[in-house]
Amino acid sequence: MKKKYLLAPGPTPVPEHVSLEMALPMQHHRTPQFSKIFGEAAESAKYLFQTKQDVLILAAAGTAGDML
């Protein structure tokens, strides 16, 4: 199989199972399925940052946080 690379900030080898997941259709951000995934990510972020407070997740470029 020809190796494919993710070029940000790469080149970074991408395992085949990851490439296959990325080839699946995206979840629209207004579906119940996306809301469930988003909620799970927010709960995981609480653990990651070792807090019980709500975690703000920005769906934007990294510099968008500078505007808060």
Beta strands, then each sheet from edge to edge (+ up, - down):
strand 1: 5-6
strand 2: 12-13
sheet 1: 1+ 2-
end
